């Protein structure tokens, strides 16, 4: 691709992947230490879930302007600012002595982290436009799983040995490494910036149609499943009799499906398998797994089922986005994706926490998540109906 003639596609992918890891790792540092925080500040489940929400809230507010800014400024300078903001958030989190300090820290981590993710996904989409986009995006979407699994286990083990304050500093090493790579090895991509700005100035948000809005809003419901599932699984598993280490490992299982399925889904998308059906099949599998949790004597089986379903969704959704938006608007496109996904994390984590507080039963929380997952299936059916109607 001409816009990236100075940077081979896979080198650009590697830079983008490291930046995404630097955002996802600190983003998931709360669930493995949530119980310790709740005990220290006497928090209820809704307040505990809100710590994930405060991380995601800036993504919901800043993803669109951040994506549009990326179409005009380019990658390097904006990525450094975003990653530095994440690093400040980690420092505030590790030194906080009040719940308000935790909130400020999570907002900083989210503001920098989600904008960095939008930048990174846009870089991948532009680097691979028209060639291997499914494979590249499928591999890129594993960054969420790799960063989150690392956080759940490394932060969890460290907190058991050194306490939660020392543990939440662990993601700083990845963030510093990402800043060093961007400053030392990533280009400014000025050609990319110019092309994006010229194309992005024409169609405003109000002119986007269902063809653009449907794939982006599906991320809302995906976030409403994934956010609370990761947040509350360790606590639920410990109540079910699992040790803290095994409970955090079970939360990791939720994300392992992405490592297994995302590259496969990307490969299928490159071979013109209908993206909507890949997404719908994954969402339906998630629903079945979540509904089976309350009646299962062994939590591993339904969690593996839900994990495989979740792993089927991000890659074809991301490829779907790149197919329906102009290339000059990819910053805006992925900004929309992460706005909806972040909103899903915010609403989903708080909603499920509120349901747990109101009912005292984890079964109701899993039912709530399953309903959100089924809305993705409905979205696919609507898209298919509109496609058939337009073809007729």
C-alpha positions in Angstrom: 0.0 0.0 0.0 1.5 3.3 -1.0 0.6 5.1 2.2 2.8 2.7 4.1 5.6 2.2 1.5 8.3 3.0 4.1 6.9 0.5 6.6 6.2 -3.1 5.7 2.6 -4.1 6.6 3.6 -6.6 9.3 6.0 -4.2 11.0 3.1 -1.8 11.2 1.0 -4.6 12.6 3.6 -5.3 15.3 3.8 -1.7 16.4 0.0 -1.5 16.6 -0.2 -4.8 18.5 2.2 -3.7 21.2 0.4 -0.4 21.6 -2.9 -2.3 22.0 -1.3 -4.6 24.6 -0.2 -1.5 26.5 -3.8 -0.4 26.7 -5.5 -3.8 27.4 -3.0 -4.9 30.1 -3.7 -2.0 32.6 -7.4 -2.0 31.6 -7.9 -5.5 33.1 -5.7 -5.0 36.2 -8.8 -4.4 38.5 -10.7 -7.8 38.3 -7.9 -9.9 40.0 -7.7 -7.4 42.9 -11.3 -6.3 43.0 -12.0 -8.4 46.1 -9.1 -6.8 48.0 -10.3 -3.3 47.0 -13.9 -4.0 48.0 -12.7 -5.2 51.4 -10.4 -2.2 51.9 -13.1 0.4 51.1 -16.2 -1.6 51.9 -17.5 -1.3 48.4 -20.6 -3.1 47.1 -20.7 -4.9 43.7 -22.1 -1.9 41.9 -19.2 0.3 43.1 -16.7 -2.5 42.3 -18.1 -2.8 38.8 -17.9 0.9 38.4 -14.1 0.8 38.5 -14.3 -1.1 35.2 -16.9 1.4 34.0 -14.7 4.4 34.8 -12.0 2.9 32.7 -14.4 2.4 29.8 -16.3 5.7 30.2 -13.5 7.9 28.5 -13.5 5.4 25.6 -17.2 6.1 25.2 -16.7 9.8 25.3 -13.4 10.2 23.4 -13.2 7.3 20.9 -15.0 9.3 18.1 -13.0 12.5 18.5 -9.8 10.5 19.0 -10.5 8.5 15.8 -11.3 11.6 13.8 -8.1 13.2 15.1 -6.1 10.2 14.0 -7.4 10.7 10.5 -5.8 14.2 10.6 -2.8 13.9 12.9 -1.4 10.4 12.1 -0.2 7.7 14.4 3.1 8.5 16.1 2.6 11.7 18.0 -0.9 10.9 19.2 0.2 7.4 20.2 2.9 8.7 22.5 0.5 11.1 24.2 -2.0 8.4 24.7 0.5 5.9 26.2 2.0 8.5 28.5 -1.5 9.2 29.8 -2.0 5.5 30.6 1.3 5.5 32.4 0.2 8.5 34.6 -3.0 6.6 35.3 -1.1 3.6 36.5 1.0 5.7 38.8 -2.1 7.3 40.3 -3.8 3.9 40.8 -0.9 2.4 42.6 -0.6 5.4 45.0 -4.3 6.1 45.6 -5.5 6.2 49.2 -9.2 7.0 48.5 -11.9 5.6 46.2 -11.9 9.0 44.4 -8.2 8.5 43.6 -9.0 5.1 42.0 -11.7 6.7 39.9 -9.3 9.4 38.6 -6.7 6.7 37.8 -9.1 4.6 35.9 -10.3 7.6 33.9 -6.8 8.4 32.9 -6.0 4.8 31.9 -9.2 4.6 29.9 -8.7 8.0 28.1 -5.2 7.1 27.0 -5.9 3.4 26.5 -9.0 3.5 24.3 -7.6 6.2 22.1 -4.4 4.1 21.6 -6.5 1.1 20.6 -8.4 3.1 18.0 -5.1 4.4 16.6 -3.7 0.9 16.5 -6.7 -0.7 14.8 -6.9 2.1 12.3 -3.2 1.5 11.5 -3.8 -2.2 10.9 -6.8 -1.5 8.7 -5.0 1.0 6.5 -1.9 -1.1 6.3 -3.8 -4.1 5.1 -6.5 -2.5 3.0 -7.4 -4.8 0.2 -5.0 -7.6 1.2 -5.0 -10.0 4.2 -7.2 -7.7 6.2 -9.1 -10.7 7.8 -5.9 -12.4 8.8 -4.3 -9.2 10.1 -7.4 -8.1 12.0 -8.0 -11.6 13.4 -4.5 -11.7 14.9 -4.8 -8.1 16.1 -8.0 -8.8 18.0 -6.1 -11.3 20.1 -4.4 -8.4 21.8 -7.4 -8.0 24.1 -7.1 -11.6 25.2 -3.3 -11.6 25.6 -3.3 -8.4 27.6 -6.3 -9.3 29.7 -5.1 -12.9 30.4 -1.7 -11.6 31.4 -3.3 -9.0 33.7 -5.6 -11.5 35.3 -2.8 -13.9 36.1 0.3 -11.7 36.6 -1.6 -9.1 38.6 -3.4 -11.8 40.5 -0.3 -13.7 41.6 1.6 -10.5 42.4 -1.3 -9.2 44.6 -1.3 -12.5 46.6 2.5 -12.0 47.3 2.9 -8.2 47.5 -0.6 -6.7 47.8 -2.8 -5.0 45.3 -0.9 -1.7 45.2 2.3 -3.3 44.0 0.4 -5.6 41.6 -1.3 -2.8 39.7 2.2 -1.3 38.8 3.0 -4.4 36.7 1.4 -3.1 33.4 3.8 -0.1 33.5 6.6 -2.2 32.0 4.5 -2.9 28.8 3.5 0.7 28.5 7.1 2.0 28.7 8.2 -0.6 26.1 5.4 0.5 23.8 6.4 4.2 24.1 10.0 3.3 23.4 9.1 1.4 20.2 6.8 4.1 18.9 9.4 6.9 19.6 12.3 4.9 18.3 10.9 2.8 15.5 7.5 3.9 14.3 7.2 6.5 11.5 5.0 9.6 11.7 2.9 8.3 8.7 2.4 11.8 7.4 1.2 10.5 4.0 -1.4 8.5 6.0 -2.5 11.6 7.9 -2.9 13.7 4.8 -5.0 11.1 3.0 -7.2 10.5 6.1 -7.8 14.2 6.6 -8.8 14.8 3.0 -11.3 11.9 2.9 -12.6 12.4 6.4 -13.7 16.0 5.9 -16.6 15.2 3.6 -19.3 12.9 5.2 -20.3 13.9 8.7 -21.7 11.5 11.3 -25.3 12.5 10.5 -24.9 11.2 7.0 -24.0 7.6 8.0 -26.7 5.1 7.3 -27.7 1.7 8.6 -25.0 0.1 6.6 -22.4 1.8 8.9 -24.4 2.0 12.1 -25.4 -1.7 12.4 -21.9 -3.2 12.6 -20.7 -0.5 15.0 -23.6 -0.7 17.4 -23.1 -4.5 17.7 -20.0 -3.6 19.7 -22.3 -2.1 22.4 -23.9 -5.5 23.1 -20.5 -7.3 22.9 -19.1 -5.0 25.5 -22.2 -5.5 27.7 -21.3 -9.2 27.8 -17.6 -9.2 27.9 -17.2 -6.4 30.5 -19.2 -7.8 33.4 -18.2 -11.4 32.5 -14.5 -10.6 33.1 -15.2 -8.3 36.0 -17.4 -10.6 38.1 -16.1 -14.1 37.1 -13.3 -14.2 39.7 -15.7 -13.2 42.5 -18.4 -15.7 41.3 -15.9 -18.5 41.0 -14.6 -17.9 44.5 -18.1 -18.0 45.9 -18.6 -21.3 44.1 -15.6 -22.8 46.0 -12.7 -22.1 43.6 -9.4 -20.8 45.0 -8.4 -17.2 44.1 -5.8 -18.5 41.6 -8.2 -20.9 39.9 -10.9 -18.2 39.9 -8.6 -15.8 38.0 -7.7 -18.6 35.7 -11.3 -19.2 35.0 -11.7 -15.6 34.0 -8.8 -16.1 31.7 -10.7 -19.0 30.0 -13.3 -16.4 28.9 -10.6 -14.7 26.8 -8.8 -17.8 25.5 -11.5 -18.2 23.0 -10.2 -15.1 21.2 -6.8 -16.7 20.9 -8.2 -19.8 19.4 -11.0 -18.4 17.2 -10.1 -14.9 16.1 -7.4 -15.9 13.7 -9.7 -18.6 12.3 -12.5 -16.1 11.8 -10.2 -13.7 10.1 -9.0 -16.4 7.8 -12.6 -17.3 6.9 -13.5 -13.6 6.4 -10.6 -13.3 3.9 -12.2 -16.2 2.0 -15.5 -14.5 1.6 -17.4 -16.5 4.3 -20.4 -14.2 5.2 -19.2 -12.1 8.1 -22.7 -11.6 9.5 -23.2 -15.4 10.0 -19.8 -15.8 11.7 -20.8 -13.1 14.2 -24.3 -14.5 14.7 -23.1 -18.0 15.3 -20.6 -16.7 17.8 -23.2 -14.7 19.7 -25.6 -17.6 19.9 -22.9 -19.8 21.3 -22.2 -17.2 23.9 -25.8 -17.2 25.0 -25.9 -21.0 25.3 -22.8 -21.0 27.4 -24.0 -18.2 29.8 -27.4 -19.8 30.2 -25.7 -23.1 31.1 -23.6 -21.7 33.9 -26.1 -21.7 36.8 -27.1 -25.4 36.2 -23.6 -26.7 35.6 -21.7 -28.6 38.2 -18.4 -27.8 36.5 -18.0 -24.2 35.5 -15.2 -24.9 33.0 -17.5 -26.4 30.3 -20.0 -23.5 30.0 -17.2 -20.9 30.3 -15.3 -22.6 27.5 -18.4 -22.6 25.3 -19.0 -18.9 26.0 -15.3 -18.2 25.4 -15.4 -19.9 22.0 -18.4 -17.9 21.0 -16.9 -14.6 22.2 -13.8 -15.4 20.2 -15.8 -15.7 17.0 -17.2 -12.1 17.1 -14.4 -9.4 17.1 -12.5 -10.3 14.0 -15.4 -10.5 11.5 -16.9 -7.4 13.2 -13.7 -5.4 12.6 -13.4 -6.6 9.0 -17.1 -5.7 8.5 -16.3 -2.2 9.6 -13.4 -1.8 7.2 -15.7 -3.0 4.4 -18.5 -0.5 4.9 -16.5 2.7 5.7 -14.4 4.7 3.3 -10.7 4.2 3.9 -10.2 7.9 4.8 -12.8 7.5 7.6 -11.3 4.5 9.3 -10.3 6.5 12.4 -14.0 7.6 12.7 -15.1 4.0 12.0 -13.0 2.4 14.7 -13.8 5.4 17.0 -17.4 4.5 16.7 -16.7 0.8 17.4 -14.8 1.6 20.6 -17.3 4.2 21.6 -20.1 1.5 21.6 -17.8 -1.1 23.1 -16.8 1.2 25.9 -20.4 2.2 26.5 -21.2 -1.5 26.7 -18.5 -2.0 29.3 -19.8 0.9 31.3 -23.4 0.0 31.2 -22.9 -3.8 31.3 -20.6 -3.8 34.3 -22.8 -1.5 36.3 -26.0 -3.1 35.2 -24.9 -6.6 36.2 -23.5 -5.3 39.4 -26.8 -3.7 40.2 -28.7 -6.9 39.3 -26.4 -8.9 41.7 -27.0 -6.4 44.5 -30.7 -6.4 43.9 -31.2 -10.2 43.6 -28.2 -11.7 45.5 -28.1 -14.4 42.8 -25.4 -14.8 40.2 -27.8 -16.6 38.0 -29.6 -13.4 37.3 -26.4 -11.7 36.2 -25.6 -14.5 33.7 -29.2 -14.2 32.4 -28.7 -10.5 31.9 -25.5 -11.0 29.9 -27.2 -13.7 27.8 -29.9 -11.4 26.8 -27.3 -8.8 25.7 -25.6 -11.4 23.6 -28.9 -12.4 21.9 -29.3 -8.8 20.7 -26.2 -9.4 18.6 -28.1 -12.3 16.9 -31.1 -10.0 16.3 -28.7 -7.4 14.7 -27.4 -10.1 12.3 -31.0 -11.1 11.4 -31.9 -7.5 10.7 -28.8 -7.0 8.5 -29.6 -10.1 6.6 -33.2 -9.1 6.1 -32.2 -5.7 4.9 -29.7 -7.3 2.5 -32.3 -9.7 1.1 -34.8 -6.8 0.7 -32.3 -4.6 -1.1 -31.4 -7.5 -3.4 -35.0 -8.2 -4.2 
